[in-house]
Amino acid sequence: MAEKIVKSKLVNFLVADVEVNYEEVGNFYDSVGAGNVNVLAGVMEAFQQAYGGLWVGGSMQLTKTALHLNANAMNRLVQDGTLDIEIPLGMIKSVCIDGGFITRIIRLDTDAGCVMFRCFGAKEVVALIEKMIVPRVSLAVLKRVL
């Protein structure tokens, strides 16, 4: 990504196809004496079924042409699946704030589906994205105006 970054934030983003490498997590649990990884596995799998994915920690970079979501090093170590997402701003149909606990959830509706991420300062991020996305005007509407 060589483009100038307009905004960067630490975020968590919801990923449907992410899978936790419980062997790697189990090794960490054994090293620090944290307990049984099977308990964590049960909770994570229940959460994934209930919410359609897992929250992945990382960062968001907004450029003039795209929004990038990238997993942090810890998540890359223990998870497999989609750990990087790039959304061209031209694909974003709408952006809004959903609920959330402590941090608010930003939902981007795109041509390919819905992408959600959460961060502090969500209202400011939403306002900036709304300002940057190009309004979609159909040719039929444009012809009527002209």
N, C-alpha and C positions, 0 to 999 in steps of 0.2 A: 504494500500500500504506500505509494509514493506521494499521494495527494496530501495537501495540508489538512490537518485535523481541526475541525471547527469546534468540537466539544468532545471531551473524553470523561468517562465516569466508570467507577467500579460498579458492577452489576451482577445479578444472578439472572440467568435466562432459562426458560423452560424448554427442555429438549425431549421429544417423544421417544427417540430411538437410543438414548444413552443407556449403557449397561455398566454396572459397577463390577470391577475386578475384585471379587471378595477374597481371592487368594492373596493379592497384594495388600489389601486392607487387613486381612488376618495376620500377615507377617508384621505389620505395624502394631496391631493390637497386642501380639505376643511380645514384641520388643518393649513396649511401654507398660505391659501388664494391665491393659484396659478392659479385659473381659472377653466375652464370647462374641465373635463376629456374627454368629448365626442370629443373634437377637437383632443386630443392626440390619442384617439381610432381610429379615421378616418385616421390619418397619419400612425399609426402603421399597421393598416390592409392593407392600400394601399402598404406600403413598403413590408409587408409579401407576398402579392400577386405578386408584381413585382420581388422580389428577391428569392422567394421560402422559406422564413424563416425570422427569426429575429436574430440579433446579440445579444449574451448573454455575459455579462461581467464576467470575472473570471480569472482562472489561468491555466497554462500548466505546467505539470511536465513530463520530459522525463527521463525514466529509461533505463537500458540496454535491457529490454524486451518489453516495451510498452510506448505509449504516452497517457497521461491522461489529459482531459479537464474537469474542474470543475467550476460550476457557483459560483459567490460570494454570500454573504448573502443577499444583496439587491435584486438581481435577483431571489433568492430563495423565497423571501418574496412576490414578485409581479408576478412571472411567474410559470406556470405549464408545464410539458412536460419533454423532455429529457434535464436534467441539468447536467449530468455527462456522459462523453464518454471515453471509454478505447479502444485504438487501439493497438493490438499486433504488434510489428515492423515487424514480419513475414508476416503480411497481406498487408503491404504497397508496392505497385507496383512502384510508382513514387512519387516524391515530387518536387514542383516547386513554383516559386513566380509569382503570378498574379499581376495585377495593384493594385491600392489603393490610397487613399487620406490620406496623413500624414503618416499612417502606411501601410505597404505592406501586401498583403494577401498571406498566405501560403496555397497551395492546396495539399492535400494528396489523391492520387488515391489508393483505396484499393480494395480488393476482394468484399467488400460489397457496394462500392460506393465511392463518393467523400466527403471529410471532409475539411472544410475551417476554418482557424482562422487567425487573424491579430494581429501583435505586432510590437513594435519597435525592431530593430535588426534582422529583418526577414532573411536577408542573412546569418547571423551567425547560426541561428536556422536551416535553410535549409541545410547548409553545414554539420552541426553536425548530422542531421537525415540521410542524404545521406551516411555519413561515417558509421552510425550504422546499417542501414538496410542491411540484407544479400542479396547479388545478387541472383536472381533466375536463375538457370540453369536446363534445362530439362534433364531427364535421357538420352534421345536420343542424345542430344548434348554432354553430358558427355561421353557416350559410344563411340562416334566418336573420341573424343579427346584421350581417352585411347586406 
